[in-house]
Amino acid sequence: MTQITIATFNCENLFRRFKFEKGINSATTKTEGFIIDPKKFDIIIDAERAATAAAIKETKADIIALQEVENMDALKQFNNQFLSKSGYKYKAIIDGNDPRFIDVAILSKVPFDAIRTHQFLRTANNKSYIFSRDCLEVEFNIEGKPLTLFVNHLKSMMDGREVTSERRKIQAEAVVDILKKKYGSNPGNHNWIVLGDMNDYRPSSALDIFFDNKWIVDVLERLPEDERWTHFYDKKKEYRQIDYILLSKKLATGNKESIPRIIRKG
């Protein structure tokens, strides 16, 4: 039986800087916008992108969920320039809700059957979209067996953890609701993975709905607690787990011997 390795990685703005050619007013582009034309500017590719690629290669992942990717052009350019020999033939990205144009995406060595966006789901009061970016649903067929990934990048803590907690809670609840609507009364008996940058850590009421449901399994719990961290907060000198790979109970039970690895580079 084929073994599939799954990974998640926040690219932190895959191509976040642009160098406009002489004669182009960069200030005007902020108010009037601009067309992506290589004749008018060059995308700066620096050592950070090479480090991102090195981390992705080290995962040896067959399917990798990415956060903070600007668009398909950026994803293709990154893949062609840094990962051309890695075999990621299949790519998926849909423009989401983030005003900075950073989206969630998929790079894969195996083809996918379908993709679905959940970016248009709205809050109960209908005042805003639920997801800051999207919950990107990607369906695979692995040797006749379905596998669905739900790629997430929940609300940032940039404005303060407590202030933004309620938004993440609503988003996490929406993810669970998506699972229940798709799989019915027993979601844990199907093959799916919820993964990505959840932008919060335990204890956290915002993410409690994930951990309170016994049919959702945080695979990083198979590591010692002091090895689960995925982000270092320099100001507070804190090590926290904010990235998650959450398996259905069926997948977790069927892969009991699989131990996750955390690549801390890139």
Phi and psi in degrees as a GROMACS rama.xvg file:
@    title "Ramachandran Plot"
@    xaxis  label "Phi"
@    yaxis  label "Psi"
@TYPE xy
-66.098  133.312  THR-2
-96.0743  134.788  GLN-3
-117.167  129.176  ILE-4
-102.347  128.964  THR-5
-114.214  140.343  ILE-6
-139.977  163.068  ALA-7
-133.965  145.246  THR-8
-154.114  130.667  PHE-9
-92.0212  115.176  ASN-10
-77.0172  -11.2998  CYS-11
51.6719  64.531  GLU-12
63.3951  88.889  ASN-13
-54.0837  -49.4211  LEU-14
-129.454  88.3122  PHE-15
-96.3804  -6.43436  ARG-16
-125.225  142.279  ARG-17
-127.593  141.254  PHE-18
-114.431  107.681  LYS-19
-79.9914  143.263  PHE-20
-69.0591  162.622  GLU-21
-58.3346  134.228  LYS-22
97.1557  -8.86805  GLY-23
-99.9983  124.539  ILE-24
-82.4823  103.583  ASN-25
-66.9036  -27.8257  SER-26
-66.4193  -38.589  ALA-27
-66.0438  -32.075  THR-28
-63.4804  -26.1251  THR-29
-70.5968  -29.1646  LYS-30
-100.857  -31.5807  THR-31
-105.189  -11.007  GLU-32
79.1184  179.824  GLY-33
-159.706  159.948  PHE-34
-95.7343  135.692  ILE-35
-70.3698  101.294  ILE-36
-133.1  115.366  ASP-37
-60.3215  -16.3105  PRO-38
-75.0337  -19.1802  LYS-39
-106.005  -20.1025  LYS-40
-158.281  161.402  PHE-41
-114.176  134.886  ASP-42
-75.3819  125.985  ILE-43
-80.0972  123.291  ILE-44
-111.206  117.538  ILE-45
-118.416  -173.658  ASP-46
-62.9592  -25.5208  ALA-47
-61.9875  -38.7471  GLU-48
-69.9742  -34.6614  ARG-49
-64.919  -38.0744  ALA-50
-67.5846  -38.7732  ALA-51
-59.8209  -45.4045  THR-52
-63.0261  -40.0633  ALA-53
-62.1913  -40.1068  ALA-54
-66.047  -42.0169  ALA-55
-62.4444  -43.4079  ILE-56
-61.2141  -38.646  LYS-57
-67.647  -25.5068  GLU-58
-66.6922  -26.5132  THR-59
55.4962  32.7396  LYS-60
-76.709  142.687  ALA-61
-82.7493  -33.4456  ASP-62
-133.367  128.447  ILE-63
-128.927  128.526  ILE-64
-88.6395  131.605  ALA-65
-118.581  146.524  LEU-66
-121.458  152.606  GLN-67
65.0216  54.2487  GLU-68
-112.419  128.937  VAL-69
-69.2649  -44.5891  GLU-70
-170.143  176.919  ASN-71
-64.4038  -36.187  MET-72
-60.7903  -44.012  ASP-73
-64.3567  -41.2472  ALA-74
-63.978  -43.6301  LEU-75
-64.9331  -43.2419  LYS-76
-64.3141  -42.9327  GLN-77
-61.4978  -45.771  PHE-78
-63.561  -43.9499  ASN-79
-67.3592  -38.3615  ASN-80
-81.3683  -36.3111  GLN-81
-114.698  -20.784  PHE-82
-125.815  23.0685  LEU-83
-60.3621  -26.3511  SER-84
-99.9238  7.26603  LYS-85
-90.9709  -11.2583  SER-86
85.9804  18.3006  GLY-87
-85.0213  82.3706  TYR-88
-79.1663  -21.8648  LYS-89
-116.793  133.585  TYR-90
-135.101  144.953  LYS-91
-142.42  131.928  ALA-92
-158.011  138.979  ILE-93
-129.224  130.452  ILE-94
-56.3213  128.572  ASP-95
-108.907  -150.423  GLY-96
-93.5548  -8.34211  ASN-97
-68.917  128.111  ASP-98
-66.8446  -16.9816  PRO-99
-88.7849  2.66365  ARG-100
62.9531  36.4079  PHE-101
-104.87  127.675  ILE-102
-121.736  169.95  ASP-103
-95.548  151.044  VAL-104
-150.629  172.086  ALA-105
-132.779  134.373  ILE-106
-115.808  133.168  LEU-107
-145.48  145.86  SER-108
-89.377  -14.1533  LYS-109
-115.735  146.141  VAL-110
-69.6484  152.823  PRO-111
-110.695  154.439  PHE-112
-87.5789  -35.6123  ASP-113
-159.71  152.899  ALA-114
-128.434  150.831  ILE-115
-145.34  135.193  ARG-116
-97.2879  147.525  THR-117
-120.763  19.7519  HIS-118
-67.918  -18.8564  GLN-119
-91.6329  0.629334  PHE-120
-63.5869  138.176  LEU-121
-117.247  158.351  ARG-122
-66.6548  165.698  THR-123
-58.4379  -34.4854  ALA-124
-87.1399  1.0536  ASN-125
63.6909  20.5113  ASN-126
-86.6147  -21.067  LYS-127
-156.855  166.46  SER-128
-71.9924  148.427  TYR-129
-69.9426  -50.1787  ILE-130
-89.2968  133.641  PHE-131
-64.0772  -36.4117  SER-132
-118.414  -77.4563  ARG-133
-173.452  166.477  ASP-134
-116.28  97.1214  CYS-135
-85.0067  119.049  LEU-136
-98.6394  123.339  GLU-137
-127.762  121.254  VAL-138
-101.02  130.163  GLU-139
-117.855  161.634  PHE-140
-128.121  107.128  ASN-141
-104.826  103.43  ILE-142
51.8592  45.0103  GLU-143
84.8492  -1.94836  GLY-144
-109.978  129.449  LYS-145
-72.2452  143.592  PRO-146
-142.445  125.55  LEU-147
-119.458  131.278  THR-148
-105.353  140.624  LEU-149
-119.059  102.318  PHE-150
-89.9506  126.294  VAL-151
-129.399  154.832  ASN-152
-146.293  91.5462  HIS-153
-72.6882  170.819  LEU-154
-50.7543  133.567  LYS-155
-67.1745  155.14  SER-156
-91.7455  12.3933  MET-157
-55.6337  -35.8835  MET-158
-88.5783  8.60247  ASP-159
114.507  137.203  GLY-160
-62.5685  -47.5511  ARG-161
-67.0734  -40.11  GLU-162
-63.1786  -37.3771  VAL-163
-96.878  -3.68574  THR-164
-59.6038  -42.718  SER-165
-61.4828  -37.4865  GLU-166
-64.474  -42.4791  ARG-167
-65.7776  -36.6735  ARG-168
-62.0041  -44.5382  LYS-169
-61.7689  -40.6494  ILE-170
-67.0118  -43.6559  GLN-171
-62.8849  -41.329  ALA-172
-62.9593  -36.4431  GLU-173
-66.2279  -38.1144  ALA-174
-61.5459  -46.3818  VAL-175
-63.1213  -38.3126  VAL-176
-64.4195  -39.058  ASP-177
-60.786  -43.8126  ILE-178
-61.8326  -43.6402  LEU-179
-66.9212  -38.858  LYS-180
-69.5975  -33.9233  LYS-181
-78.0939  -39.9697  LYS-182
-110.225  -3.7239  TYR-183
82.9243  -150.22  GLY-184
-73.6682  -14.8603  SER-185
-131.302  69.9716  ASN-186
-60.6622  -30.6148  PRO-187
-68.139  -10.1706  GLY-188
-95.8852  23.7073  ASN-189
-130.586  168.546  HIS-190
-96.2534  103.24  ASN-191
-152.125  160.214  TRP-192
-137.716  128.796  ILE-193
-101.879  124.089  VAL-194
-149.551  161.269  LEU-195
137.225  -167.536  GLY-196
-90.0315  107.754  ASP-197
-90.8556  -5.31836  MET-198
55.7331  33.5295  ASN-199
-161.239  163.964  ASP-200
-136.965  167.179  TYR-201
-84.2757  150.087  ARG-202
-72.043  140.144  PRO-203
-150.808  116.628  SER-204
-65.4637  -25.1  SER-205
-62.5955  -35.8555  ALA-206
-105.505  5.10946  LEU-207
-56.9591  -32.8877  ASP-208
-62.0982  -28.7769  ILE-209
-68.009  -46.133  PHE-210
-85.0428  -18.2481  PHE-211
-80.89  -20.5314  ASP-212
-88.6168  118.871  ASN-213
-70.4729  -13.2142  LYS-214
-89.766  4.37328  TRP-215
-114.647  126.873  ILE-216
-121.743  121.484  VAL-217
-80.6092  106.472  ASP-218
-65.9093  -21.3224  VAL-219
-69.8636  -12.7226  LEU-220
-67.0711  -10.1138  GLU-221
-78.2866  -8.9592  ARG-222
-96.3184  155.46  LEU-223
-56.8198  147.099  PRO-224
-56.253  -38.0114  GLU-225
-77.6706  0.26149  ASP-226
-109.367  3.85071  GLU-227
-89.2306  -8.38323  ARG-228
-66.1377  143.978  TRP-229
-125.2  -2.11126  THR-230
-148.637  139.811  HIS-231
-111.297  121.675  PHE-232
-91.7408  105.068  TYR-233
-62.3701  -43.107  ASP-234
-63.5585  -40.8611  LYS-235
-95.1864  -6.00144  LYS-236
55.1465  47.0956  LYS-237
-115.771  142.15  GLU-238
-107.583  122.918  TYR-239
-136.127  151.015  ARG-240
-93.6538  113.327  GLN-241
-119.231  -7.21021  ILE-242
-106.497  139.881  ASP-243
-137.278  147.796  TYR-244
-123.468  104.915  ILE-245
-104.276  117.949  LEU-246
-98.5462  150.149  LEU-247
-64.7536  154.619  SER-248
-57.4091  -37.0567  LYS-249
-62.4371  -46.8792  LYS-250
-65.219  -42.1111  LEU-251
-63.3061  -42.6308  ALA-252
-66.6783  -37.0981  THR-253
-77.3545  -8.7426  GLY-254
-131.665  49.3158  ASN-255
-62.6315  -29.6078  LYS-256
-88.2499  -6.19601  GLU-257
-77.4657  122.533  SER-258
-110.496  124.53  ILE-259
-70.3137  154.326  PRO-260
-119.02  142.042  ARG-261
-111.463  119.061  ILE-262
-92.5869  111.523  ILE-263
-102.05  69.7759  ARG-264
-158.371  167.105  LYS-265
